[in-house]
Amino acid sequence: MKFLVSVKTRTKKSVIVETPLGTTAYLTSAPVDGKANEELITLLAEYCDVSPSRIFIKSGMTSQKKLIEIKEA
């Protein structure tokens, strides 16, 4: 399964919000040394109830818009 996620960093609370316009992840981490990407994968794993090892950022490693892929079991 692939989907787009918009990322907002340095927020007060880590949460994923789904709207009719798409998915937005609010992260407390700063986008430094991949910390925000690590937090995004952890947050998505909890949200989707899958292992973090099944979640990959396919594109947008340094962008606010990311293409996420969740591998099927």
VEXTOR-450446 format. One record per residue: residue in three letters; x, y, z of N, C-alpha, C in turn; residue number from 1. Coordinates in pm, 1 decimal. Each point is the difference from the previous one (the first is absolute). Example, Ala and Ser with C-alpha at 12.3 -4.5 7.8 and 13.67 -1.06 7.14 Angstrom:
<ALA,<1319.0,-569.0,780.0>,<-89.0,119.0,0.0>,<90.0,120.0,0.0>,1>,
<SER,<-35.0,105.0,-72.0>,<82.0,119.0,6.0>,<-77.0,109.0,73.0>,2>,
# end
This chain:
<MET,<85.0,-116.1,0.0>,<-85.0,116.1,0.0>,<90.3,123.3,0.0>,1>,
<LYS,<-30.5,95.5,-87.9>,<75.6,124.5,-7.5>,<-94.9,117.3,21.6>,2>,
<PHE,<50.9,103.5,67.9>,<-79.8,121.2,19.4>,<92.3,117.0,29.7>,3>,
<LEU,<-52.8,119.8,-19.3>,<75.5,122.3,25.1>,<-27.0,51.1,140.3>,4>,
<VAL,<103.4,54.3,61.9>,<-12.4,59.4,133.2>,<68.1,136.3,-2.1>,5>,
<SER,<-69.7,100.2,50.5>,<60.5,130.9,22.4>,<52.1,1.4,142.8>,6>,
<VAL,<118.9,54.6,19.8>,<63.6,-2.1,131.7>,<20.3,142.2,50.7>,7>,
<LYS,<-39.7,22.1,123.1>,<25.4,125.7,70.9>,<86.8,-34.5,120.0>,8>,
<THR,<115.3,64.7,12.0>,<93.0,-30.9,108.5>,<-3.8,107.1,107.8>,9>,
<ARG,<63.4,-33.2,112.0>,<11.6,89.8,115.9>,<-135.7,43.3,54.4>,10>,
<THR,<-90.5,-94.8,11.9>,<-130.8,28.5,58.8>,<-0.3,-43.9,145.7>,11>,
<LYS,<-104.0,36.4,72.8>,<-7.3,-33.0,142.3>,<-34.2,-146.9,23.6>,12>,
<LYS,<-71.2,-60.5,-95.2>,<-48.2,-136.6,18.5>,<16.4,-78.6,-129.8>,13>,
<SER,<38.1,-126.2,10.8>,<11.0,-87.3,-117.3>,<-135.0,-66.6,-24.7>,14>,
<VAL,<-54.1,24.7,-117.5>,<-130.8,-55.4,-33.5>,<-14.1,-8.1,-152.1>,15>,
<ILE,<-82.6,-94.5,-45.3>,<-32.7,-12.4,-142.5>,<-145.0,40.9,-17.2>,16>,
<VAL,<-24.2,86.9,-97.9>,<-134.0,50.5,-26.5>,<-35.7,-32.5,-144.4>,17>,
<GLU,<-115.8,-64.8,-18.5>,<-48.3,-29.5,-134.2>,<-117.3,91.2,-31.1>,18>,
<THR,<6.1,64.8,-116.4>,<-107.3,87.5,-46.2>,<-37.0,-43.3,-141.5>,19>,
<PRO,<-106.4,54.5,-54.8>,<-32.6,-32.6,-139.2>,<110.1,43.2,-97.7>,20>,
<LEU,<84.9,94.4,40.9>,<107.7,47.5,-86.1>,<126.9,-82.3,11.6>,21>,
<GLY,<7.1,-89.6,98.9>,<118.0,-84.2,14.1>,<39.5,-23.0,144.1>,22>,
<THR,<117.1,-58.1,18.0>,<51.7,-34.1,131.9>,<111.2,96.9,37.8>,23>,
<THR,<-6.4,49.8,123.5>,<103.7,88.3,52.5>,<53.2,-58.1,129.6>,24>,
<ALA,<132.4,-2.3,12.4>,<64.9,-46.9,122.2>,<64.0,120.2,68.8>,25>,
<TYR,<-38.1,23.1,123.6>,<58.3,105.4,81.5>,<101.7,-66.7,92.3>,26>,
<LEU,<127.0,42.9,-8.8>,<108.3,-64.5,72.8>,<68.0,98.5,93.4>,27>,
<THR,<42.0,-47.0,117.0>,<69.9,86.4,94.7>,<147.4,15.9,-36.7>,28>,
<SER,<54.7,-92.6,-74.8>,<142.1,3.5,-35.9>,<30.7,109.4,-100.8>,29>,
<ALA,<123.3,47.7,5.2>,<50.1,92.4,-100.9>,<52.5,-81.4,-118.8>,30>,
<PRO,<-5.0,57.0,-118.7>,<47.8,-73.8,-118.3>,<152.7,2.9,-10.6>,31>,
<VAL,<66.1,-57.1,99.9>,<146.3,-0.9,5.3>,<48.2,-144.2,15.0>,32>,
<ASP,<95.6,-38.1,-81.7>,<61.2,-133.9,6.6>,<-101.1,-113.2,-9.7>,33>,
<GLY,<-109.5,19.0,-72.3>,<-98.8,-105.6,-20.3>,<-89.4,-29.0,119.3>,34>,
<LYS,<5.7,82.4,103.6>,<-81.5,-24.0,120.0>,<-149.1,6.2,-31.6>,35>,
<ALA,<-41.5,95.5,-82.3>,<-142.1,12.5,-34.2>,<-46.8,-120.6,-81.6>,36>,
<ASN,<83.6,-49.4,-90.6>,<-37.5,-118.5,-78.1>,<-14.4,-122.4,89.4>,37>,
<GLU,<89.4,-15.2,96.9>,<-10.4,-111.6,94.9>,<-129.1,10.5,80.9>,38>,
<GLU,<-30.9,120.6,46.9>,<-122.6,18.6,77.4>,<-122.6,-26.3,-86.1>,39>,
<LEU,<4.3,41.8,-126.4>,<-111.7,-24.1,-91.7>,<-25.0,-149.2,-16.6>,40>,
<ILE,<105.0,-78.0,-21.1>,<-16.0,-145.0,-17.9>,<-57.4,-63.3,125.9>,41>,
<THR,<49.4,40.4,116.0>,<-51.5,-53.6,126.5>,<-146.5,35.6,19.9>,42>,
<LEU,<-34.5,124.8,-28.6>,<-138.4,46.0,16.7>,<-93.9,-71.1,-97.1>,43>,
<LEU,<42.0,-15.8,-125.0>,<-82.1,-71.2,-98.6>,<-16.6,-146.8,37.8>,44>,
<ALA,<103.6,-60.8,55.3>,<-8.5,-140.4,41.3>,<-106.2,-16.9,108.2>,45>,
<GLU,<-1.3,91.0,96.9>,<-102.4,-5.9,105.1>,<-138.9,25.9,-57.7>,46>,
<TYR,<-10.1,98.4,-87.8>,<-128.6,39.2,-57.2>,<-59.4,-111.6,-85.6>,47>,
<CYS,<84.4,-65.9,-80.1>,<-46.4,-105.5,-91.3>,<6.9,-138.4,62.0>,48>,
<ASP,<51.8,-10.4,122.5>,<13.1,-126.1,72.0>,<82.1,-102.7,-79.3>,49>,
<VAL,<117.7,45.0,-45.8>,<93.6,-87.6,-69.7>,<138.7,20.6,59.9>,50>,
<SER,<90.8,-86.7,-35.2>,<137.9,10.9,46.5>,<69.9,115.3,-73.5>,51>,
<PRO,<83.5,77.2,68.4>,<72.9,108.1,-67.4>,<88.7,-49.2,-114.7>,52>,
<SER,<41.9,-125.3,4.6>,<85.3,-53.7,-105.9>,<-74.9,-17.2,-132.1>,53>,
<ARG,<-131.9,9.9,1.4>,<-80.5,-13.0,-121.9>,<-31.0,134.2,-64.0>,54>,
<ILE,<43.4,110.5,61.1>,<-30.9,133.3,-50.6>,<124.6,61.2,-61.7>,55>,
<PHE,<-14.5,50.8,-123.2>,<111.6,57.9,-73.0>,<-38.9,135.8,-56.5>,56>,
<ILE,<93.3,93.8,3.2>,<-18.6,128.6,-66.0>,<57.5,-15.6,-140.3>,57>,
<LYS,<-87.5,-7.7,-98.8>,<42.4,-25.8,-137.9>,<57.7,124.1,-65.7>,58>,
<SER,<-54.9,117.9,31.3>,<55.5,124.4,-52.6>,<-33.8,112.6,96.3>,59>,
<GLY,<81.2,106.0,-5.6>,<-23.1,114.4,85.5>,<74.2,-5.2,131.9>,60>,
<MET,<114.9,-63.3,2.9>,<75.4,-11.9,125.4>,<30.8,136.1,61.9>,61>,
<THR,<21.8,101.1,-81.4>,<31.0,133.5,51.7>,<-111.0,99.7,-30.1>,62>,
<SER,<-117.3,-49.4,-35.9>,<-112.4,85.1,-36.4>,<-110.5,-8.5,105.1>,63>,
<GLN,<-91.3,97.2,-2.6>,<-115.3,-5.2,88.9>,<-107.9,-93.1,-53.4>,64>,
<LYS,<4.2,-32.6,-127.7>,<-93.8,-94.4,-60.9>,<75.3,-129.3,-27.3>,65>,
<LYS,<-52.2,-109.2,55.7>,<69.0,-128.2,-10.2>,<-92.9,-107.2,-56.4>,66>,
<LEU,<56.8,-86.1,-82.0>,<-71.0,-117.1,-49.2>,<37.3,-115.5,90.4>,67>,
<ILE,<-98.4,-55.9,66.9>,<20.2,-109.0,96.6>,<-50.0,-130.6,-60.8>,68>,
<GLU,<75.7,-105.2,22.3>,<-42.9,-133.1,-40.3>,<-0.2,-91.7,120.7>,69>,
<ILE,<-110.3,-72.1,16.6>,<-9.9,-101.7,104.7>,<-4.0,-135.0,-69.9>,70>,
<LYS,<102.1,-80.1,24.0>,<8.2,-133.7,-61.9>,<-102.0,-92.8,65.2>,71>,
<GLU,<-60.5,-81.3,-81.9>,<-96.5,-97.8,49.6>,<72.7,-113.1,69.8>,72>,
<ALA,<-63.8,-60.9,95.5>,<61.4,-109.6,76.6>,<12.7,-125.1,-83.0>,73>,
# end
